Amino acid sequence: MKYYIREKLISLHHRFYVYDEDGHQAYEISSRMISIGDKTTLYDMKGGKHAYIEQRILHLMPHYDIFLEDHLALFY
């Protein structure tokens, strides 16, 4: 299954949606506007949290921790 993101270039809030192949909203992505490092949460359309991505700071290259069900699943 393919998913698509329609993100606005300029927005007052960092919230956008992921759409499935049929054009239906499948997920909602929300990011904190004011934070040190990127902090992003992926929700289903019922409000259930699926994943949380947090950027580690103080690295030369971007490093991210990905949490699934509040457990560290992957770090990059």
Backbone as CSV, one residue per row, in Angstrom:
resi,resn,N_x,N_y,N_z,CA_x,CA_y,CA_z,C_x,C_y,C_z
1,MET,0.837,-1.172,0.000,0.000,0.000,0.000,0.885,1.239,0.000
2,LYS,0.506,2.229,-0.766,1.245,3.482,-0.840,0.546,4.543,-0.005
3,TYR,1.349,5.426,0.574,0.839,6.536,1.360,1.410,7.834,0.811
4,TYR,0.655,8.909,0.956,1.050,10.209,0.449,0.930,11.251,1.547
5,ILE,1.830,12.227,1.522,1.796,13.317,2.484,1.549,14.604,1.716
6,ARG,0.602,15.377,2.206,0.338,16.709,1.661,0.682,17.709,2.755
7,GLU,1.889,18.218,2.693,2.360,19.139,3.709,2.364,20.543,3.136
8,LYS,1.874,21.505,3.914,1.892,22.895,3.494,3.294,23.442,3.668
9,LEU,3.693,24.295,2.745,5.019,24.880,2.811,5.123,25.852,3.981
10,ILE,4.076,26.662,4.178,4.043,27.609,5.279,2.779,27.350,6.082
11,SER,2.939,27.163,7.393,1.806,26.864,8.251,2.091,27.391,9.651
12,LEU,1.036,27.776,10.364,1.201,28.258,11.727,1.373,27.116,12.722
13,HIS,0.938,25.933,12.367,1.133,24.767,13.224,1.755,23.656,12.393
14,HIS,2.454,22.773,13.037,3.113,21.667,12.344,2.258,20.411,12.478
15,ARG,1.190,20.379,11.724,0.296,19.224,11.725,-0.119,18.972,10.278
16,PHE,0.050,17.746,9.846,-0.375,17.393,8.498,-0.823,15.956,8.488
17,TYR,-1.365,15.515,7.363,-2.003,14.206,7.274,-1.321,13.331,6.239
18,VAL,-1.411,12.027,6.464,-0.930,11.022,5.523,-2.172,10.382,4.912
19,TYR,-2.194,10.295,3.591,-3.344,9.759,2.863,-2.984,8.416,2.238
20,ASP,-3.968,7.521,2.159,-3.744,6.241,1.496,-3.963,6.394,-0.002
21,GLU,-3.866,5.294,-0.745,-3.990,5.323,-2.201,-5.341,5.849,-2.677
22,ASP,-6.388,5.648,-1.858,-7.732,6.081,-2.230,-8.021,7.526,-1.859
23,GLY,-7.049,8.217,-1.232,-7.231,9.602,-0.859,-7.862,9.813,0.506
24,HIS,-7.988,8.751,1.293,-8.548,8.859,2.644,-7.436,9.138,3.655
25,GLN,-7.737,9.941,4.671,-6.764,10.215,5.712,-6.485,8.939,6.496
26,ALA,-5.221,8.571,6.597,-4.834,7.353,7.299,-4.137,7.670,8.623
27,TYR,-3.306,8.713,8.640,-2.545,9.085,9.821,-2.471,10.598,9.944
28,GLU,-2.204,11.048,11.156,-1.965,12.462,11.420,-0.569,12.578,12.016
29,ILE,0.198,13.533,11.537,1.548,13.757,12.025,1.585,15.127,12.688
30,SER,2.109,15.164,13.904,2.165,16.396,14.663,3.579,16.605,15.162
31,SER,4.110,17.815,14.976,5.450,18.157,15.440,5.375,19.335,16.388
32,ARG,6.290,19.368,17.324,6.367,20.504,18.235,6.983,21.683,17.498
33,MET,6.378,22.849,17.676,6.871,24.039,16.994,8.151,24.571,17.639
34,ILE,8.160,24.660,18.951,9.311,25.223,19.641,9.951,24.122,20.479
35,SER,11.065,23.601,20.003,11.786,22.580,20.740,13.217,22.525,20.229
36,ILE,14.089,21.976,21.047,15.469,21.766,20.626,15.522,20.381,20.013
37,GLY,15.747,20.317,18.733,15.665,19.061,18.002,14.231,18.796,17.579
38,ASP,14.073,18.005,16.565,12.742,17.691,16.038,12.073,16.616,16.883
39,LYS,10.812,16.837,17.229,10.020,15.861,17.979,8.699,15.686,17.248
40,THR,8.469,14.514,16.703,7.319,14.254,15.845,6.571,13.029,16.346
41,THR,5.229,13.107,16.320,4.382,12.003,16.746,3.444,11.616,15.619
42,LEU,3.283,10.302,15.403,2.391,9.758,14.377,1.176,9.145,15.066
43,TYR,-0.021,9.641,14.718,-1.281,9.160,15.294,-2.140,8.532,14.202
44,ASP,-2.972,7.549,14.569,-3.990,7.083,13.634,-5.163,8.068,13.711
45,MET,-6.167,7.886,12.889,-7.261,8.845,12.816,-8.200,8.759,14.018
46,LYS,-8.037,7.744,14.867,-8.835,7.647,16.096,-8.113,8.285,17.286
47,GLY,-6.908,8.799,17.052,-6.151,9.451,18.110,-5.147,8.563,18.803
48,GLY,-5.009,7.311,18.366,-4.041,6.386,18.960,-2.629,6.701,18.492
49,LYS,-1.688,6.730,19.419,-0.294,7.034,19.099,0.394,5.784,18.565
50,HIS,1.012,5.905,17.377,1.710,4.773,16.765,3.219,4.872,16.922
51,ALA,3.758,6.063,16.736,5.211,6.215,16.785,5.573,7.615,17.252
52,TYR,6.765,7.704,17.828,7.312,8.984,18.266,8.751,9.026,17.785
53,ILE,9.131,10.112,17.125,10.475,10.269,16.578,11.099,11.497,17.220
54,GLU,12.294,11.316,17.771,12.977,12.417,18.438,14.392,12.533,17.900
55,GLN,14.765,13.755,17.548,16.104,14.001,17.031,17.072,14.188,18.187
56,ARG,18.206,13.497,18.099,19.275,13.706,19.074,20.075,14.919,18.625
57,ILE,20.420,15.749,19.566,21.197,16.936,19.212,22.661,16.713,19.567
58,LEU,23.482,17.654,19.203,24.920,17.637,19.451,25.643,16.546,18.671
59,HIS,25.206,16.292,17.448,25.881,15.382,16.530,26.168,16.128,15.233
60,LEU,27.203,15.729,14.536,27.504,16.371,13.259,26.444,16.060,12.209
61,MET,25.997,14.828,12.178,24.935,14.413,11.259,23.664,14.193,12.069
62,PRO,22.493,14.318,11.453,21.244,14.098,12.197,21.130,12.665,12.712
63,HIS,20.751,12.519,13.977,20.514,11.225,14.609,19.099,11.237,15.174
64,TYR,18.376,10.140,14.995,16.989,10.062,15.436,16.754,8.784,16.233
65,ASP,15.895,8.890,17.250,15.397,7.737,17.973,13.938,7.549,17.575
66,ILE,13.554,6.327,17.228,12.179,6.027,16.836,11.587,5.086,17.880
67,PHE,10.502,5.521,18.473,9.828,4.754,19.516,8.514,4.212,18.971
68,LEU,8.287,2.914,19.124,7.025,2.275,18.791,6.460,1.725,20.077
69,GLU,5.234,2.109,20.400,4.572,1.690,21.650,5.474,1.980,22.852
70,ASP,6.076,3.154,22.879,6.902,3.657,23.974,8.162,2.851,24.224
71,HIS,8.597,2.039,23.257,9.852,1.295,23.358,10.750,1.724,22.197
72,LEU,12.012,1.917,22.475,12.963,2.302,21.437,13.052,1.178,20.408
73,ALA,12.657,1.479,19.185,12.640,0.469,18.131,13.846,0.598,17.211
74,LEU,14.291,1.823,16.985,15.358,2.043,16.007,16.031,3.359,16.343
75,PHE,17.315,3.405,16.153,18.017,4.681,16.252,18.891,4.816,15.037
76,TYR,18.950,6.035,14.535,19.705,6.303,13.312,20.483,7.570,13.511
